Amino acid sequence: MNSDSYSHGVKFWAHRVRQVMGGDAPDNRTFLEKGLYCLSRLYGIGARLRAKGFEKGVFAEHRLPCRVVSVGNLTTGGSGKTPMTLYLAQMLEGLGLQPVVISRGYKGTRARTGGVVSDGCNILMDPAQAGDEPVMMASQLAHIPFLVGADRYMVGEQAIAKFSPDVILLDDAFQHRGLYRDINLLLVDAAAGFGNGHLLPRGILREPLDALGRADAVVISGRDGRCTDIQVLISRLLPEIPVFRAVSAPFVHGLARGDENHPLDLALPESPHDFGILENSRILGFSGIGRNQSFKQMLTEISGSVLDFLEYPDHHAYSAIDLDLIARRATAAGADCIVTTQKDFVRIRGRQRFPMDLLVIGIHMDFGGAEKAFSAYVEQKLSRS
């Protein structure tokens, strides 16, 4: 088998697995569905044994000498954790607290040893060391230190020693049970919900649904019509838990002109929420995030049409060949603008050279009329801890 055939085969089966994971059918008719279902049962046994271990004190839950807030979810893929973490960090600072953010540093070389991505003034790591999301987030959090490390307790001790925070904010840590938290915030994506109800790899659930009981509050993110259904389900399972609604809203993070040679920085827009620049543009989009199709749909809603779209795996490390393909596809489609995400730009920054403008889209969390209620909840909860 040559390399092209092998690559095609891998892509085909990866696509089939994603189809099964996202499928709504409750039965397991095909060989692949049956195989993934058996694996999900084994995964569920392991997840429940681990949960029981924490409940019985077999596994230790460490405490840090400061308040801790965790943001996480029950499913794979995006649910707004990154914009929620950014929103919370800035909100806590606005309440007069000194927060420090800690992320695992997924796919970064410093995830095992831990380290400081930002001291609140300077970015001290690149995406290869810290991971793409931590660098992107740290660049937006002026005056707020940012650290990475898989062992959140160890990194938390480092953060306390270096920065003396009032609050430590954990990004994507719902499953990281080795560290006690004062607020365990669970995010649910309105479009994906809890998937088909199956655990990995038959579905998208990281844990059984009874793990909802560990949450102190739930934020349902998105405009999808399933918001109400999800809220009803959660309220039925956990009648006392506060449930908030928010929207992951896009904004223009910046623009790199096509006539610039490998620009490191973006031209900042005067009005980040004005997408007029895309109204009459012929667009090629690309992304390597948890839910590429959601980004494509968002681009279509903003611009009216997308000529072509390339999707890559989450956290994809773009090669020179990838960037050349994007440029060639944009030219062939007759695009006059390439659009990608803020997370993707972190991975190509300084290496991209496109023959047309590159527009970078960011996401922020918008609570709308519930903003004050959510802030009051967090403040009250922390004051009691």
Rosetta blueprint (number, residue, H / E / L):
1 M L
2 N L
3 S H
4 D H
5 S H
6 Y H
7 S H
8 H H
9 G H
10 V H
11 K H
12 F H
13 W H
14 A H
15 H H
16 R H
17 V H
18 R H
19 Q H
20 V H
21 M H
22 G H
23 G L
24 D L
25 A L
26 P L
27 D L
28 N L
29 R L
30 T L
31 F H
32 L H
33 E H
34 K H
35 G H
36 L H
37 Y H
38 C H
39 L H
40 S H
41 R H
42 L H
43 Y H
44 G H
45 I H
46 G H
47 A H
48 R H
49 L H
50 R H
51 A H
52 K H
53 G H
54 F H
55 E H
56 K L
57 G L
58 V L
59 F L
60 A L
61 E L
62 H E
63 R L
64 L L
65 P L
66 C L
67 R E
68 V E
69 V E
70 S E
71 V E
72 G E
73 N E
74 L L
75 T E
76 T L
77 G L
78 G L
79 S L
80 G L
81 K H
82 T H
83 P H
84 M H
85 T H
86 L H
87 Y H
88 L H
89 A H
90 Q H
91 M H
92 L H
93 E H
94 G H
95 L L
96 G L
97 L L
98 Q L
99 P E
100 V E
101 V E
102 I E
103 S E
104 R L
105 G L
106 Y L
107 K L
108 G L
109 T L
110 R L
111 A L
112 R L
113 T L
114 G L
115 G E
116 V E
117 V E
118 S E
119 D L
120 G L
121 C L
122 N L
123 I E
124 L L
125 M L
126 D L
127 P H
128 A H
129 Q H
130 A H
131 G L
132 D H
133 E H
134 P H
135 V H
136 M H
137 M H
138 A H
139 S H
140 Q H
141 L L
142 A L
143 H L
144 I L
145 P L
146 F E
147 L E
148 V E
149 G L
150 A L
151 D L
152 R H
153 Y H
154 M H
155 V H
156 G H
157 E H
158 Q H
159 A H
160 I H
161 A H
162 K H
163 F H
164 S L
165 P L
166 D L
167 V E
168 I E
169 L E
170 L E
171 D E
172 D L
173 A L
174 F L
175 Q L
176 H L
177 R L
178 G L
179 L E
180 Y L
181 R L
182 D L
183 I E
184 N E
185 L E
186 L E
187 L E
188 V E
189 D E
190 A L
191 A L
192 A L
193 G L
194 F L
195 G L
196 N L
197 G L
198 H L
199 L E
200 L L
201 P L
202 R L
203 G L
204 I L
205 L E
206 R L
207 E L
208 P L
209 L H
210 D H
211 A H
212 L H
213 G H
214 R H
215 A L
216 D L
217 A E
218 V E
219 V E
220 I E
221 S E
222 G L
223 R L
224 D L
225 G L
226 R L
227 C H
228 T H
229 D H
230 I H
231 Q H
232 V H
233 L H
234 I H
235 S H
236 R H
237 L H
238 L L
239 P L
240 E L
241 I L
242 P L
243 V E
244 F E
245 R E
246 A E
247 V E
248 S E
249 A E
250 P E
251 F E
252 V E
253 H E
254 G E
255 L E
256 A E
257 R L
258 G L
259 D L
260 E L
261 N L
262 H L
263 P L
264 L L
265 D L
266 L L
267 A E
268 L L
269 P L
270 E L
271 S L
272 P L
273 H L
274 D L
275 F L
276 G H
277 I H
278 L H
279 E L
280 N L
281 S L
282 R L
283 I E
284 L E
285 G E
286 F E
287 S E
288 G L
289 I L
290 G L
291 R L
292 N H
293 Q H
294 S H
295 F H
296 K H
297 Q H
298 M H
299 L H
300 T H
301 E H
302 I H
303 S H
304 G L
305 S L
306 V L
307 L L
308 D E
309 F E
310 L E
311 E E
312 Y L
313 P L
314 D L
315 H L
316 H L
317 A L
318 Y L
319 S L
320 A H
321 I H
322 D H
323 L H
324 D H
325 L H
326 I H
327 A H
328 R H
329 R H
330 A H
331 T H
332 A H
333 A H
334 G L
335 A L
336 D L
337 C E
338 I E
339 V E
340 T E
341 T E
342 Q H
343 K H
344 D H
345 F H
346 V H
347 R H
348 I H
349 R L
350 G L
351 R L
352 Q L
353 R L
354 F L
355 P L
356 M L
357 D E
358 L E
359 L E
360 V E
361 I E
362 G E
363 I E
364 H E
365 M E
366 D E
367 F L
368 G H
369 G H
370 A H
371 E H
372 K H
373 A H
374 F H
375 S H
376 A H
377 Y H
378 V H
379 E H
380 Q H
381 K H
382 L H
383 S H
384 R H
385 S L
